[in-house]
């Protein structure tokens, strides 16, 4: 068609100061990625609508001439002037409690949002990376999970809004790769933790640490025999950066294979915080996956990546963050009650 420029998919030469667009840039992972990219010399445009992200996560970047923030819902058309080299699509609620509360927004950002982010990448000839998830494996029947496993997802269950949105997002990403030649990458992110998680986001790490720091009982769901494998955020971001700079469009698991039961994890938190807490058992949420452990053979061989931060070290940093958060919240509360 006359007048319509052909997409430059994947053909753009890298610039001296590359420009990255990070959707969900004010979220837990998005904001750590933004910091990493700025440190690596990128110009960064972060987009977020603050549904689950927070201005606190990017406040320290105010005044940085290479950082720009746009408050926008990425399910709407993304208009940006100038060149873009990389699009990192991280926008999505990611905690079961969040996506149970806002299932339609979760489905929309995974589907329409991914479509818009891919459209931006295609239009700019940028490389595109999708933040997918271990949830695409559902309640897995293969253990540990390799990328070749197609998963065991309940499409109409309460977690279906997240799992299926991400599965759709992967399908859409591959379609843009195959049909439009966009240089795409897909990372399947396993449980990740670290500073900037929201204290009340309902996920097990902030939940247990918050409870322990208040010496309250730790709420273990079910019998606590379900397993997870926890990766510290700096390891994850390093793996994702390597993936973007690799040449693989196949999905790659990034996570820490050190697996433990949720009950063992509760004990680890009690020990690491020195809490006088006990464990109490609460009903297991519907469709809660029984086991999860990434097989990271592909990341090891293709990206020469593996996690470096062990659980004690990662927990120490995360606990320090939450301690500080709780302290400043209680100080604010005291000041307010004195003023009133
Ligand atoms: N969990 C728990 N107590 C809590 C929060 C979560 O026992 O207060 C369990 C949850 O049932 C799941 C695991 O911890 O088996 C991890 O939950 P999370 O919400 O962090 O993420 P998921 O891995 O399920 O997506």
Boltz pocket constraint, residues with backbone or C-beta under 6 A from the ligand:
constraints:
  - pocket:
      binder: B
      contacts: [[A, 94], [A, 95], [A, 96], [A, 191], [A, 202], [A, 203], [A, 204], [A, 205], [A, 207], [A, 208], [A, 219], [A, 220], [A, 221], [A, 222], [A, 226], [A, 227], [A, 228], [A, 262], [A, 284], [A, 285], [A, 288], [A, 289]]
      max_distance: 6.0
